[in-house]
Amino acid sequence: MFEWYDKQIPDYYPTMYMDGYTPEQILHAARRGMMQRHRERNAEQAVKTLVEAALRDVFKDFK
């Protein structure tokens, strides 16, 4: 049921209330967008950390 509900609500946009979405639906859309951005930032940070560690390993003999 949650998947059906989630599919019925578009990504957040500032004028959702004018299109008839309820405050709960608007909050759900905004929360979903914030969580997605948070996941993307965490993934970028993890990749950056792994790349830096790999570069340190590669260049440790050249110091």
C-alpha positions in Angstrom: 0.0 0.0 0.0 2.9 2.4 0.8 4.3 1.9 -2.7 1.0 2.8 -4.3 0.8 5.9 -2.1 4.3 6.9 -2.9 3.7 6.5 -6.6 0.7 8.8 -6.5 2.6 11.8 -5.2 5.0 13.6 -7.5 8.4 15.1 -6.5 8.0 18.3 -4.4 7.4 21.6 -6.0 6.5 24.9 -4.3 2.9 25.2 -5.6 1.7 21.7 -4.8 -1.1 23.1 -2.6 -2.5 24.9 -5.6 -2.9 21.6 -7.4 -5.0 20.2 -4.5 -2.4 18.1 -2.7 -3.0 17.8 1.1 -0.4 19.0 3.6 0.5 15.4 4.4 1.1 14.7 0.7 3.3 17.8 0.4 5.2 16.9 3.5 5.7 13.3 2.1 7.0 14.7 -1.2 9.4 17.1 0.6 10.7 14.4 3.0 11.3 12.0 0.1 13.3 14.6 -1.7 15.4 15.4 1.3 16.1 11.8 1.9 17.2 11.3 -1.7 19.6 14.2 -1.5 21.0 12.9 1.8 21.6 9.5 0.3 23.3 11.0 -2.8 25.6 13.1 -0.5 26.5 10.1 1.6 27.3 8.1 -1.6 29.5 10.9 -3.0 31.3 11.1 0.3 31.9 7.3 0.4 33.3 7.3 -3.1 35.6 10.3 -2.3 36.9 8.5 0.8 37.6 5.3 -1.2 39.3 7.1 -4.0 41.5 9.1 -1.5 42.5 5.8 0.3 43.3 4.1 -3.0 45.4 7.1 -4.1 47.3 7.1 -0.8 48.0 3.4 -1.3 49.2 3.9 -4.8 51.5 6.8 -4.0 52.8 5.7 -0.6 56.0 4.4 -2.2 56.8 7.6 -4.0 57.3 9.8 -0.9 
